[in-house]
Amino acid sequence: MKSSDLTRPFYFLWTTQTAANAADVLYIMALTVLVLDRTDSLVSAALMPLMRSGAQMLSSLIAPLLINRFKLSNLLLMSQVGQFLLFIGLAVYLQFNGEASSLVLVFLLVFVMSFLDGWTTPARNALVPRLVLREQGLLKANRLLSVSDQIVQFAGWGLSGIIVAFMGASPTLLLTAVIYGLAAVFTLGVKEPVRSEVVEKELDAFSNPISEIGTSKWHTLTEGWKMIWETPRLRVLTFMDIIDMLGASIWVGAFTLAFVQVALGQGEEWWGFINAAYFAGTIGGGLLVLALARIIGNRYVLVMMIGMAGYGVLTALYALNTLPFVALILVMLMGPFAELSVINRRTLIQHSVDKQLLPKVLSAQASLMHLVFCISLLGMAGLAEYIGIVNLYLFAAGLTILALLVGLLSYRAFRDQADHTHISG
């Protein structure tokens, strides 16, 4: 695997996404502190992640219309510039109005920014195959993006807490606006490769053989969903994602804190230790996956299955354990298996559809995953009241194993497409 597998525009994409993710973490922390100080209500603070997921889900639903009209790189630029301008408005408004500022207006601006952010991830993941030169470059690109995402999460939450405590919520938002501005500037370097007229016509013929249908907005909105349903591999991968995502909310702060207090008998400081260990494990896992790239090769399905099996078993052991230090070790060990599963699943999806249709497929999947996560967040909270926090983690482990079984029982879908990928250009 050579560094030349990754192009200069990919590194701009990598940089802009890292900056944007850092800004997201910083502003969520600042606004959460601000809302808690103003309302002293956890319910009000909890509205923010739900509102963000809801806005991103709606955005993903209409993203195909935008993808049909704009180049992915331009779409990414519009998203970053829009968020930057809105954030400047939000930061200035809070700076000048202080305690008199309207939380309704704040939540409205957060909703609009989250809506703009909704097509960022599908556009990013669809751009990646276009900005690498070879198959191994695609795998490396996904791993680099995954590692940087986890590093931002790991370092971001800790550093953002210090920054907010030192500067205050409103000045922190001004700093966040600067970071968003840098993300928008770096996006200017994300250029899609120029294709010849002949290639474009061939791709158009492949992705939409009946050109008249392409004029239908309904067709544009549903094309990604139909592709998922009609492609066995995509259908299986999406179903596995749904099952796995139903249990994903157990790592949200409220659940991990409850587990630390009830199962481990520890205070809030161990909540921080568990969170840090989880993100450290995923970072280490991503780096390990990078190191094992040659061994993994193109065995995406096998490695994904191993990752899911390891993650499910370790989650079950974590649920049954009562020793704090053992819990830290188990959480760190989950990282490599989680990364094996997520990175290879993403690569399989990118290999399962033509590059021209990939953005629409990813938009459909993104909207579906946002909806499933919201359902999981609310459902798991209610379920915890009935079965207890320990059994909740066991239930989540069972969901991962169930997703693994779905993959194993549907292995033919992967085998039938093993020698055929819809990657053009």
N, C-alpha and C positions, 0 to 999 in steps of 0.2 A: 504494500500500500504506500503510495507516494503522496507527498504533499501537493503535487501537481494535479491530483485528482480533484482538489477543491479550487474553485476559481476565486478571483479577487472579489466579484460581486457577492459570493457566498460569505466571505469574511465581513463585508459590510452588513449583510443580513444578520449574521451572528452578533455583530457589535450593536446594531440598533435594537435587536430583540433583548439583549442583555441589559442595555440601558433602560428600555421601556419596562422590563420586568422589575428592575431595581426601583424605578419610579412608582410602579404599582404598589410594591411592598411598603414603600415610605409613605405614600399618601393614605393607604388603608390604615396604617398604624396611627398617623396623625389625626385622621377624621374619626377613628374609633375613640381615641382619647378625648377629642373635642366633644363628641356626642355624649360620651359617658360623663364628662365634667358638666355638661349643660343639663342632662336629663337624669343622671344617676340611675339609668335603666339599662339593664343588659338586653332586654327585649328590643329597645331602640337600636342599640349597637348591633344586635344580631340581624336587623333588617338589611344592613349594608351588604353582607355576602349574598343574601337571598335576592336582593334587588340587582346586584351585579350579575348573578347567574341568570336571572330572568331576562335582563336586558340583552345579555350575550346570546341567549337562546333565540330571542326574537330577531336579533341581528343576523344570526347564522341562517335563519329561515329565509330571509330575503337576500342574503349574500349572492346566490346564483344570478340574480338580475344584474347586480353590480359587476360580477365576474364576466358576464356576457358583454358588458359595455366598456369596461376598463381593463387595461393590462394589470396583472397581479402586482407588479412593482409600483404602479401608480395608485392602486387601491391601498397598498400598504402606506404609501406616502400621505394620501388623504387622511387615513386613519390617524397617523402619528401627528400630522399638522393640526388636525381637528382637535385631538386630545390636548395638544400643547396650548392652543388658543383658548379652549374652554377652561383649562387649568389655570392659565394666567387670570382669567376672569374670576374664577373661584377664589384663588389665593388673594387677589386684590380686594375682592368683596369682603372676605373674612378679616383681612388686615385692617380695613377701614371701619368695619361695622362691629367687630368684636362680639360682645355679648348680645348686641341688638340684632345680629344676623339671623335670618330665617332658616331653620333647619329644613323646612319644606323645599326651599330654593336649593339648599346644599344637596339634598337627596335627589332633586330633579337633575342637577348638573352631573352628579355621580351616575345617574341612570343614562344620561345622554353620552357621557364619556365611555361607559361600559358598552353601550350600543355600538359606538364607533370601534371599540376594541374587539367586538364580537367576530369580525371577519379577519382579524389579524392572524390568529393561529391557523385557520384553514389556508389563508393566503401564504403564510410562512411555510407551512408543511408542503404545500403544493409547489412552491417555488424551489424548494430544496432539490428535487430531481432535475430541474432545469439548470441548476447552477453547479452541478458536479459532472465530471467527465466519464466516470466509469462506475460500475456497480459497487465496487469496494469503496469508492468515494462517497456513494450514497449512505452506506452503513456508517462510515466515519463521520459524515456530516450530522446524521441523526444522533450519534453518540456525543459529539461535541456540543450540540444544542441541548441535549438532555443534561449533560454534566454542568453546563453553565446555568441552566434553569435551576438545578438543585443547589449550586453554590450561592446563587442570588437568594434563594429561599433560606438557606442555612445561615449565611452571614447577614442577610437583609433584616430578618426579624430582630435579631439581637442588636445590630447597629442602629436600626431605626428607633428602637426603644430608647437608646442612649441619646440619639439626636433629638428626638421629641422632648425628652426630659431636659436636655440642655438648652435647646432653642425655643421650645414652646411649639404648639400645634400650628399656629398661623405662619410663623417664619419658616417652619419645615415645609409647608406647602409651597412657599416661594422657591425654596431649594428644589423641590420636586418639579416645579415648572421648568427650571433650568435644565434638569436632567431630561425631561420630555423634549425640550428644545434640541438638545444634543442628539436624542434618538431620531428626531425628524431630520436633522442635518445628515446623519449617517445614512438614512434611508435613500438619500439622493444618489448614493453609490451603488444601490441595488439595481442593476440593469439586466434584463432578460436577454438571452442570446438572440441575435437577429436571424430569422429563418427566411429561406428563399420562398418566392411566390409559389413554386411548384410544391414544396414541402407543406406549406400552409394549406394548399388546396387538397392535398392528400389527407392531411390531418382532419380538415373539415369534412371530407367525404367519409372518413372513418368514424368520427365522433357523431356525425349527424347526416346519415345517408339521405334522408328526406328533408331537403333544405327548407321547404315551406313550413315544416313543423317548428323550425327554429325561431319563427316569428312569434310564436305563442308564448306569452308570459307564464302561463300555467305549465307548459312543457319545460320551460327554463327552470321554474321553481321545483318541479318534481323530477327532473332528469337525474339528479344525484340519488334521490330516494329509489328510483326505478333501477338504477345501476346497482345499488346495494342489494336490492331484492332479487335481481335477475342474475347476479354473479355469485355462484356458490361460495367462493372463498370469501368475498366481501360480506356476504350474509352471515356466514359462520363467525368471522372475526368481529362483526358488529354485535352479534348476539352474545359472544363471549365478553365483549366490552361492557355490554349492558349489565350482565350478571355480576361481573367484577366491580363495576361502578356502584352497584347497589350497596356494597359493603365498604366502599371507599371512605365514606364520611366518618368512620370510626376514628380516623386520625385528625379530625377537627378538634380544636382546643378543648371544648367542653367535655367531650368524651374521654380524651386522654387524661384530663384533670380528674374526672370522676374515677377512672381506673386507678390512677396513682393513689388517690385517697382511700378508695374502698378495697381494692385488691392488694395493693402494695403497702398500704398503711402509712404513706408518706405525705409530706406537705407540698406546697406549691413549688418549692425549689426543685423537687424531683420531677415535676411537670416540665420544667425548663430543661432538665438533664435528658429526659426521654425525648423531647422534641429535637434537641441538639443531636442526640445519638441517632435518631431516625434520619435526619438530613445528612449527617456525616456518613451514615451507612449508604445512602443513595449516591452521594458524591463518590465515595470509595468504590461503590458498585459500578458507577459509570466509568471510572478510570480503569477498573479491572476489565470491564467489557472491551475498552479500547485496547488494553494490553493483550487480550485474547482474540483480537480480530482475526488473525491468520488461522487460528484453531477453529473459530466459529465458521469462517468462510461463508458459504451460502446455506448453511443448515439453519435457516431462520425458524422453521416450524419446530424442530427438535429442541432448539435452545429456548424458544418461547415456552414450550411445554415444561421444560426443566425449571425455568424461572417461576412459572405459576405454581408448580408442585412445591418447590422449596419455600416460596412465600406463604402458601396456604398452611403448610406444616408448621413453619416458624410462628405464624400468627396464632395457631392453636396452642402451641407450647407457651407462647407469651401470655395467652389468656389464662392458662392453668397455673402459671408460675406466681409465686408470692414473694420472691426474693428480689429486692430492688436492683442489685448489681447484675444478677442474671438477666433481669428484664432489659437492662442497658445492652448487654451482649447480644441478646436475641434480636432486639430492634436494629442494632448495627448489622447483624448478619442478614436481616431482611433486605437491606439495600442492594447487594449484588443480584439477588434473585428478582427483586422488583424491576431493576434496570434491564436484566436479561429479558424479562417478559415484555415490558413496555417498548423498549427500543426495537426489538425484533418484530413485535406486532405492528408498530408504525411502519417499519420497512416493508413488511409483507403487504400492507395496505397500499403503499406507494407503488409496489410492483404489480398490483392487481388491476390497475386501471390505466388507461391512456393519460398522458400528461395533460391533455386538453380538458378531459373530464374530471381529472383529479380534484381541482378546487371545488367543484359542485358536490362531489362525493364527500369530501372532507367537511364542507359546510353542513351537509345533511347530518353527518355523524356528530359534528360539534353541537348542533342544536339539540340532537337527541341526548347526548351525554350531559349537557347542561340541565335538561329536563330531568333526567334520571338522577343526577346529583341532588337536585332540589327535593325530589321525592325521597331519596335516601336520607337526606338531612332531617326532614320532617318525620319520616317513618322510623328511622333508627332512634330518634328522641322519644317517640311514643313507645317503641318496643322495649327500650331500656327500662321504662317504668314497670313493665310486666315481667320481664325475664331477668333483669339485673344486668349490670355492666359486664361482668365476666362472661355470662352466657351470650351477651351481645357480640363480644369479640370472637367467641366460638362460632356464632352464627355467621359472622363475616368471613371467617376462615372457611366455613362450609360452602359459602357462596363462591369463593375462589376455586375450591376443589370441584364444585359443580361446573364452573366455567371450563376448567381443565377437562372434565369428562365430556363436555359438549365438543371440545376440540378433538379429543381422541375418537369419539364416536363419529365425528364428521371428517376424519382424516382423509377420506377420499377426495373431498373438495380441494385439499391442498395438493394431493398427489396428482389429480387430473390437470392442475395448472402448473405443476412443477417445472415443466419445460416450456411454458408459454407465459410471457409477461407482456402487458400492454404498455411498454415503455418506448416511446418514439423519440427519434432524433438523438 
